[in-house]
Amino acid sequence: MTLRPGEVVLVRIGFHQTPGGKVRPAVVLLDSADDDFVAAPITSRPRVSDFDVPLIQWREAGLNTASTIRVHKLTVLVKDEIARRLGELAAGQDRIALAEALRRAFSLDR
């Protein structure tokens, strides 16, 4: 399975401090053509961090409710844990905001 950056998937994400996990949406950031991929989880909670990106076109991304990308919670996920593809970030404002948040998070502007 090949994933595209900006694609939104429903995937099982494991908990860090306790056993188990939760199926939740995530946006694909990198697929290097192996068994896993890098993603940022998506939450329905409002923005709380400078690295949270509220989605303007959340419906177009296949989401059921207003949502926020958690850029500071990047994770490597296994492709076999993907339940289904939901949609894709629309070209424009949401993709630009995500790229800017990633640049800030990794200090790529300096």
N, C-alpha and C positions, 0 to 999 in steps of 0.2 A: 504494500500500500504506500502510495506517495502522497504526502501532505504538502499544501502550499502555505507559505507565510500569509497570515491574515485569515486563514480558515478557522472556523469555530467548530469545535467538536464537543461531544458529551463523553466524558472519560472518567474512569475511577481514579481518584486522587487519594493517596494514603495519608493518614494522619501522622504527624511527626512525633508527638509526645505520647500517644496512646495507640494501641493496636486498632486496626480497622481502617476504614476510609469512607469516602463519600463520592457518589457519582455527581459530577458538576461540570459546567461548561468551562472550556479553556480556549484561548486563542493560540494557534500555532505560530511560533517565532522562527523555528529552524527544524528542518528535516534533512538530515545528512544521509538519507537513503539506507539506514540500517533499521534495527528493531525498535528504536525509541526516537523521541523527538523532544525539543525544548518548547515549553509553553508557559503562558501566564494564566493563572486561574481567573475566572470571572465570577463576581459576586453580585447579588442583588442589594447588598448593603450600600449605603451612600458613601461617598468619598470621605476618607479619614486621613489620608497621607498625601504628601506632595507627589508621590509616585503612583497614585490611583488615577486612572483615566476613565471618567464617566463617558459612556457611549451615547452619542446623539442618535445614531441610526441603529438602535438595538434590535428593532423588529427586522430590519434588513439582514442582520447577522443571524437571524433564526432564533432569537431569544424571546421568552414569554413576558418579560418584565424589564423595566429600566435597570441597567446593569453597569458595573464598573470593572475595568481590567485592573488587577493588582500586580503592577510591574515589579514591585519589590518582593514578590513571592514566586519568582521564576522556579521552574522545576523541570526535571527530566522525567518523562512519562513513557510507558510501554505502549506501543501501537495496539497490541492485543487487548488492551484495557479500554479501547474506544468502543463505546456503545453505538454511536452513530454520528454522522456529520450533521451539524445544524444549519450552517450557512457560512457566510464570509463577511468580514468587515467591508463596508462600502468604501469605494475609492473616495478620497477627500478628507474631510475633517477628522474622522475617527482614526484613520491610518496615520495622518499627520500628527495628531496628538499622541498616539502610541509611539511613533518614532522619536518625537521630542522627549517623552518621558524616559525612553530607553537611553537616549543620549545623556540626559541629566543623571540617570541612575549610574551610568558607567563613566561619567565625567568625560565624555567624548568631545565636548565643546572646548576643552582646555588645551 
